[in-house]
Amino acid sequence: TTPGSYPAPCPMESGLSSPVGRGRLASSSRRNDRTCTGGLWHDASMNTPAHPTHPVGTDRATGVPRAIAWMDGRVVPASEATVPLTDDGFLRGDAVFDAVLVRGGRTHLLDAHLARMRRSAQRLGIRLPVLRHIVTDLLAAWGPRDGAIRLIVTRNGTVRGLLEAPTWPPSITLAAIEMSWRTPLTGIKTLSYAANQMAIRAARERDADDALIVDDGLVLELPTGAIMLVRDGVIATPDPSRLPILDSITVEAIADIAEVTFDVLTVDDLRAADEAFVVSATRPVLGVHTIVFDDNEATYPAPGPQTKTLHDAFAAAIDASLDPAS
């Protein structure tokens, strides 16, 4: 296909139109045929094998599996994956994505993440093609390992998948970064990440691991995750129905196993908290030991007793609710 010139995209991902309610995760088990790869129609003679695989190598220095990618019906080392230079997803960040946890070669809450990805695509007017076969192909190549999958679809119809094994320290430091956060893209998982990356760089200039976005004194979210606080035994988190933040699937899953208060939190709540932790699909319950403010910093046990209890309970819940093997 000539770069920048694309055939008609494949049909949209089916069966994922139900919204995700707080603490209740929508699901769909409908599967589609494999006549579509790379987000584009191909003749039957061009179809790839059911499970194209590439051996997963391991970094000798770290022992971590090397990342792999899905590209145009093939699984390749991530370092070899490319995108068309003229694609608007590359040129302008005009694309949607979502990330899914993988444990032992099986995904967690894939249907809910695909549903959120479809909502993001609908808000941007991007057609979402069939994606489940990409996950199947990546998992077949990855084997029974832990990791995280990112699925990416651009406006031009380029589709890519990335599977890697992210690693995190036992706990992290956050810097409270004051930024105007509400935009027309609020609540959409888009590749337009310039503001997010700006916040992370500002945090690292203050010797923090990540940023915690604060807007006019209100606590919002991390550039790539959600914040949860514990005070007097109560778990609280910013409310996406009242604040310009992403509706976190991981927070909703935690709310299924623990009592969680969705509220409007302020910087004073951060200072008064007994514990703090970060959650995302790839960082389920990661303790925060310090939050750096402009004038001082707050420190917390990491993990604190309630964070540790929730971490263990959520890990067990994940293991018990992994998606069926592909």
Stockholm file with secondary structure:
# STOCKHOLM 1.0

chainA/1-326         TTPGSYPAPCPMESGLSSPVGRGRLASSSRRNDRTCTGGLWHDASMNTPAHPTHPVGTDRATGVPRAIAWMDGRVVPASEATVPLTDDGFLRGDAVFDAVLVRGGRTHLLDAHLARMRRSAQRLGIRLPVLRHIVTDLLAAWGPRDGAIRLIVTRNGTVRGLLEAPTWPPSITLAAIEMSWRTPLTGIKTLSYAANQMAIRAARERDADDALIVDDGLVLELPTGAIMLVRDGVIATPDPSRLPILDSITVEAIADIAEVTFDVLTVDDLRAADEAFVVSATRPVLGVHTIVFDDNEATYPAPGPQTKTLHDAFAAAIDASLDPAS
#=GR chainA/1-326 SS CCTTCCCCBCCCCCSCCSCCBTTBCCCCCCCCCSSEETTEECCGGGCCCSSCCCCCCBCTTTCCBCCEEEETTEEEEGGGCCCCTTCHHHHHCCEEEEEEEEETTEEESHHHHHHHHHHHHHHHTCCCCCCHHHHHHHHHHHCSCCEEEEEEEETTCCEEEEEECCCCCSEEEEEEEECCCCCTTTTCCBSCCHHHHHHHHHHHHTTCSEEEEEETTEECCBTTBEEEEEETTEEEEECTTTSSSCCCHHHHHHHTTSCEEEECCBHHHHHHCSEEEEECSSSSSEEEEEEECSSCEEECCTTCHHHHHHHHHHHHHHHHTBCCCC
#=GC SS_cons         CCTTCCCCBCCCCCSCCSCCBTTBCCCCCCCCCSSEETTEECCGGGCCCSSCCCCCCBCTTTCCBCCEEEETTEEEEGGGCCCCTTCHHHHHCCEEEEEEEEETTEEESHHHHHHHHHHHHHHHTCCCCCCHHHHHHHHHHHCSCCEEEEEEEETTCCEEEEEECCCCCSEEEEEEEECCCCCTTTTCCBSCCHHHHHHHHHHHHTTCSEEEEEETTEECCBTTBEEEEEETTEEEEECTTTSSSCCCHHHHHHHTTSCEEEECCBHHHHHHCSEEEEECSSSSSEEEEEEECSSCEEECCTTCHHHHHHHHHHHHHHHHTBCCCC
//
